[in-house]
């Protein structure tokens, strides 16, 4: 089994733990290199990463309930 490491058409699946984990563990420097942007991107990503985890947990709960 192989995983796609990079693709310009890649769309993460919010139901897949691996996709959520990859996003959450990706360092902020992968999204911004400019020191001036780093703080803003860090804030935005913190919220996005929390949301990704929450959505995954909700989807997982819905799947388990069905």
C-alpha positions in Angstrom: 0.0 0.0 0.0 1.4 3.4 -0.9 0.4 6.8 0.1 0.4 9.9 -2.0 2.9 12.3 -0.6 2.2 15.2 -2.9 -0.2 15.9 -5.6 -1.5 19.3 -6.8 -5.0 17.7 -7.0 -4.9 16.0 -3.6 -8.0 16.6 -1.5 -7.7 15.3 2.1 -10.6 13.2 3.3 -11.9 14.5 6.6 -13.1 10.9 7.4 -9.6 9.4 7.2 -7.6 9.6 10.4 -4.4 9.5 8.4 -5.3 12.6 6.4 -6.4 14.5 9.5 -3.2 13.5 11.3 -1.0 14.5 8.4 -2.6 18.0 8.4 -2.5 18.4 12.2 1.2 17.3 12.4 2.4 19.4 9.4 4.6 22.2 10.8 3.4 25.7 10.2 6.6 26.4 8.2 5.2 24.3 5.4 2.5 26.9 4.9 4.5 30.1 5.5 8.2 30.8 5.4 8.1 34.6 5.8 8.6 35.5 9.5 6.0 38.3 9.1 3.3 35.8 7.9 4.3 33.1 10.3 2.3 34.5 13.3 -0.9 35.0 11.3 -0.6 31.6 9.6 0.0 30.0 13.0 -3.2 31.5 14.4 -5.2 30.4 11.3 -3.8 26.9 11.3 -4.4 26.4 15.0 -8.1 27.0 14.4 -8.2 24.9 11.2 -6.4 22.0 12.9 -8.8 22.1 15.9 -11.7 22.1 13.4 -10.2 19.2 11.5 -9.9 17.1 14.6 -13.5 18.0 15.7 -14.9 17.2 12.3 -13.1 13.8 12.2 -14.4 13.0 15.7 -18.0 13.9 14.7 -17.8 11.9 11.5 -16.3 8.9 13.4 -19.1 9.1 16.0 -21.8 9.3 13.3 -20.3 6.2 11.6 -20.1 4.3 14.8 -23.8 5.2 15.6 -24.9 3.8 12.2 
